[in-house]
Amino acid sequence: MLTVGDVFTATAIDLDYQGQGIVRHEGYVVFVKGLIDGEEARIKMTHIKKNFGQGQIVEIIKSSPDRIYDENTQFGSCDLIHISKERQLVWQRRITQETFKKIMKRDFEVHETITDNKDKYYRNKSVFHVMDTMYLTLGLYNQNSSELLPVDHFILADQKTNEILKHLSIKRCLINPKVFKYMVFRTNLKQEILVTLVATKELFLGRDQLVDRIKEVKGIVGITLNINDQRNRILGDESITLYGVNLITEPLNDIDMLVNDQAFFQINLPVINKAYQIIESEIEPAKNIIDAYSGIGTIGFSLARKAHKVIMIESNASSAQMAKMIKDKYQLNHVEIIDERAEKVIQHFSADYLIVDPPRNGLMPDFIKSVLAQSFKKIFYLSCDAKTLSRDIALLTSKYSVQDIYPIRMFFHTSSLETLVILNQK
């Protein structure tokens, strides 16, 4: 029987839904971060549970042709960067199919993974921790611990974010890390950037000097200070504009989407736009659409020109406010924005098509109950969690049948699984 600290040699037989290698030792299952199926390695046990354990690589004896060696492997936010991007696409499709089979007890055909094949410098939003040092040092978590590692270049963040990371690392701004906690960068395709400082108080050592250093970077549209003294979230409810405007625009089709420092917006717009195009191709002109959990209305506004009416439902006040600004700017009078929880009000609205893009925990039971009481021609379900997606689809299939399942490779080199499922009314 294995114990913590034991070292053994084994070959990985598979990859799990988190991209970990799966090995068996005398019938006992061990998950190993960073190991690819087919690879042989010496493995050290780090955790033991009744039915499975966790191990770490001591030495790779036989490496996979899909292994990539990259210095960013050290970051927890790049947990699949050691696997080739082609293999990541195959892995995501297989995991999506297997998750549906496990939860729904049915085999579904799953399309090839949607991608634009851009695997580096694609994120338009990045969050970095302020490390506990006298001079501003931004960091990300280590892959194998809670230790923060300094960052002046990040392979997943876009080029504008990397430009400001390098700039700030050179400037060595004196700060108080006990108050100043995070920096958040939002960028757009025009190489503009909105910078947010997250602190527990409005005033802290080095704030004004830091703002001056940030302003030296070309393309800064705004600098905001977000006040947050809660440890369980990055952003608080209150933001103060220190420079410029608390707003950045991103073109989507013929509409400029407006995004402030707290509004939800897709982090990889070119890829998710491919999914939006699939949705649009399935919708007939001059029909009514409900876009639930709509954020700032990215999906709803992309379909607005084609629809007779669009009803957006969003409970986040900041996102709903941005959506109303976009509606007014383009005089889209056939768009209605409901600032309320979707599960609370969905029963009061009807439409031909329903689009949902809920948080990771999926749809609430009351929401599903209301949906099943109505008769939508099609439902489009965008999800960032394959397990809660499969759970919800299993409930919806009492009235709707699965037409298509599309894995979406939104975030190369991470274990995030985005999916689009199209359902038809039976």
Secondary structure as the mmCIF struct_conf table of DSSP 4:
data_model
#
loop_
_struct_conf.conf_type_id
_struct_conf.id
_struct_conf.beg_label_comp_id
_struct_conf.beg_label_asym_id
_struct_conf.beg_label_seq_id
_struct_conf.end_label_comp_id
_struct_conf.end_label_asym_id
_struct_conf.end_label_seq_id
TURN_TY1_P TURN_TY1_P1 VAL A 4 GLY A 5
STRN STRN1 VAL A 7 THR A 11
STRN STRN2 ASP A 14 LEU A 15
TURN_TY1_P TURN_TY1_P2 TYR A 17 GLN A 18
BEND BEND1 GLY A 19 GLY A 19
STRN STRN3 GLY A 21 HIS A 25
TURN_TY1_P TURN_TY1_P3 GLU A 26 GLY A 27
STRN STRN4 TYR A 28 VAL A 32
TURN_TY1_P TURN_TY1_P4 LYS A 33 GLY A 34
HELX_LH_PP_P HELX_LH_PP_P1 LEU A 35 ILE A 36
TURN_TY1_P TURN_TY1_P5 ASP A 37 GLY A 38
STRN STRN5 GLU A 40 ILE A 48
BEND BEND2 LYS A 50 ASN A 51
STRN STRN6 PHE A 52 LYS A 62
TURN_TY1_P TURN_TY1_P6 PRO A 65 ASP A 66
STRN STRN7 ARG A 67 ARG A 67
HELX_RH_3T_P HELX_RH_3T_P1 GLU A 71 GLN A 74
STRN STRN8 PHE A 75 PHE A 75
HELX_RH_3T_P HELX_RH_3T_P2 GLY A 76 CYS A 78
TURN_TY1_P TURN_TY1_P7 ASP A 79 HIS A 82
STRN STRN9 ILE A 83 ILE A 83
HELX_RH_AL_P HELX_RH_AL_P1 LYS A 85 MET A 104
BEND BEND3 LYS A 105 ARG A 106
HELX_LH_PP_P HELX_LH_PP_P2 HIS A 111 THR A 113
STRN STRN10 ILE A 114 ILE A 114
BEND BEND4 LYS A 120 TYR A 121
STRN STRN11 ARG A 123 ARG A 123
BEND BEND5 ASN A 124 ASN A 124
STRN STRN12 LYS A 125 VAL A 130
HELX_LH_PP_P HELX_LH_PP_P3 MET A 131 MET A 131
BEND BEND6 ASP A 132 MET A 134
STRN STRN13 TYR A 135 TYR A 135
STRN STRN14 LEU A 138 TYR A 141
STRN STRN15 ASN A 142 ASN A 142
TURN_TY1_P TURN_TY1_P8 GLN A 143 ASN A 144
BEND BEND7 SER A 145 SER A 146
STRN STRN16 LEU A 148 PRO A 150
BEND BEND8 ASP A 152 ASP A 152
TURN_TY1_P TURN_TY1_P9 ILE A 155 LEU A 156
STRN STRN17 ALA A 157 ALA A 157
HELX_RH_AL_P HELX_RH_AL_P2 GLN A 159 LYS A 171
STRN STRN18 LEU A 174 LEU A 174
TURN_TY1_P TURN_TY1_P10 PRO A 177 VAL A 179
STRN STRN19 PHE A 180 THR A 187
TURN_TY1_P TURN_TY1_P11 LEU A 189 LYS A 190
BEND BEND9 GLN A 191 GLN A 191
STRN STRN20 ILE A 193 ALA A 199
BEND BEND10 THR A 200 GLU A 202
TURN_TY1_P TURN_TY1_P12 LEU A 205 GLY A 206
HELX_RH_AL_P HELX_RH_AL_P3 ARG A 207 LYS A 215
TURN_TY1_P TURN_TY1_P13 GLU A 216 GLU A 216
BEND BEND11 VAL A 217 VAL A 217
TURN_TY1_P TURN_TY1_P14 LYS A 218 GLY A 219
STRN STRN21 ILE A 220 ILE A 227
TURN_TY1_P TURN_TY1_P15 ARG A 231 ASN A 232
BEND BEND12 ILE A 234 ILE A 234
BEND BEND13 ASP A 237 ASP A 237
STRN STRN22 GLU A 238 GLY A 244
BEND BEND14 ASN A 246 ASN A 246
STRN STRN23 ILE A 248 LEU A 252
TURN_TY1_P TURN_TY1_P16 ASN A 253 ASP A 254
STRN STRN24 ILE A 255 VAL A 259
BEND BEND15 ASP A 261 ALA A 263
BEND BEND16 ILE A 267 ILE A 267
HELX_RH_AL_P HELX_RH_AL_P4 LEU A 269 GLU A 282
BEND BEND17 ILE A 283 ILE A 283
TURN_TY1_P TURN_TY1_P17 PRO A 285 ALA A 286
STRN STRN25 ASN A 288 ALA A 292
BEND BEND18 TYR A 293 TYR A 293
TURN_TY1_P TURN_TY1_P18 GLY A 295 GLY A 297
HELX_RH_AL_P HELX_RH_AL_P5 THR A 298 LEU A 303
TURN_TY1_P TURN_TY1_P19 ALA A 304 LYS A 306
BEND BEND19 HIS A 308 HIS A 308
STRN STRN26 LYS A 309 ILE A 313
HELX_RH_AL_P HELX_RH_AL_P6 ALA A 317 LYS A 329
TURN_TY1_P TURN_TY1_P20 TYR A 330 GLN A 331
TURN_TY1_P TURN_TY1_P21 ASN A 333 HIS A 334
STRN STRN27 VAL A 335 ILE A 338
BEND BEND20 GLU A 340 GLU A 340
HELX_RH_AL_P HELX_RH_AL_P7 ALA A 342 VAL A 345
HELX_RH_3T_P HELX_RH_3T_P3 ILE A 346 HIS A 348
BEND BEND21 ASP A 352 ASP A 352
STRN STRN28 TYR A 353 VAL A 356
TURN_TY1_P TURN_TY1_P22 ARG A 360 ASN A 361
HELX_RH_AL_P HELX_RH_AL_P8 PRO A 365 LEU A 372
TURN_TY1_P TURN_TY1_P23 ALA A 373 ALA A 373
BEND BEND22 GLN A 374 GLN A 374
BEND BEND23 LYS A 377 LYS A 377
STRN STRN29 LYS A 378 SER A 383
BEND BEND24 CYS A 384 CYS A 384
HELX_RH_AL_P HELX_RH_AL_P9 ALA A 386 LEU A 396
TURN_TY1_P TURN_TY1_P24 THR A 397 LYS A 399
STRN STRN30 TYR A 400 ILE A 408
BEND BEND25 PHE A 411 PHE A 411
TURN_TY1_P TURN_TY1_P25 PHE A 412 HIS A 413
BEND BEND26 THR A 414 THR A 414
STRN STRN31 GLU A 418 GLN A 425
#
